[in-house]
């Protein structure tokens, strides 16, 4: 039952979840059919409430407190409202409105119905007035503050008309034991319905919370994907450049050191030409995975462009950075690249530069780039410093 209620609550707060997702959910035939089914379920519960109340009215009628016509009239009026609502729902009328449950309109109509019967049968008015709490609570679950104010105003005006503009004595029958039993049922049913609304409200809050968690996770995933290179999983150029700027700012503030390395896969075009682009893509992925496995957690590694990568090395001097790149170069050269294709070999060259005082990212990258070209000019598969 809890699972069913949670599902119903999730659907009942549809506009809230849709707003969280950035707009109204796209309507499909399946979604429209599910909405119609949910509206039928809600109306079946409302119809059951009318029937239960009619039974209580028949108990009152049994001892002459009210007439059988009041019980049958109330049941017929309520079930007619339910039937009209369901008919409009099946015809698709509800889908014209943002709130496809029409909670505000339904609540107002039911309140008027209750107040009319309180006027027509004041001797059992307690039943109708108690049900006002249930109707108002149901409406408040989904209506906006403005709609809730309108419904409350309708209720207050109706109560004012009933109590101030008429002299109808609103009864709470307790004359006989059967009267007292029926009145007890009125309160028991009212409290039970209010408890149900409370549980339903809790399910709505839980569903809303879960929707928020899912939305945060979706946003986090979107941000993560926006920062990563699709092929290698390394940070993309925009992201790694932002990280470099942040590191330069940190160094300027703290006076700490920072080194960078521009890394290039040697003769990568030849790899693509000889072994094909799918093998070349696998080589890039394997290189990136190997780098991630062998750099520090504070290092930042991103794809600078093509087969060229940028490694940001916080708190490392020129010598320490060069030794770190020599170790990485040896690791890449020692991998069994022939597993991709016989005779295949992949090596890297890198240019290392250390941040100078008041230096910008452009000049730092330019020095690392010159060092990279120097490494290539010396025969590749080597590290050069700027």
Buried (B, 14 or more C-beta within 10 A) or exposed (E): EEEEBBEBBBBBBBBBBBEBEEEEEEEEEEEBEEBBEBBBEBBEEBBEBBEBBBBBBBBBBBBEBBBEEBBBBBBEBBBEBBEEBBEEBEEEEBEEEEBBBBBBBBBBBBBEBBBBBBBBBBBBBBBBBBBBBBBBBBBBBBBEEEBBEBBBEBBEEBBEEBEEEEEBEBBBBBEBEBBEBBBEBBEEBBEEBBEBBEBBBEBBEBBBEEBEEEBEEEEEEEEEEEBBBEEBEBBBBEBBBBBBEEBBEBBBEEEEBBBBBBBBBBBBEEBBEEBEEEBBEBBBBBBBEBBEEEBEEEBBBBBBEEBBBBBBBBBBEBEBBBBBBBEBBEBBBEBEBEEBBEEBEBBBBBBBBBBEEEBEBEEBBEBBBBBBBBBBEEEBBBBBBB
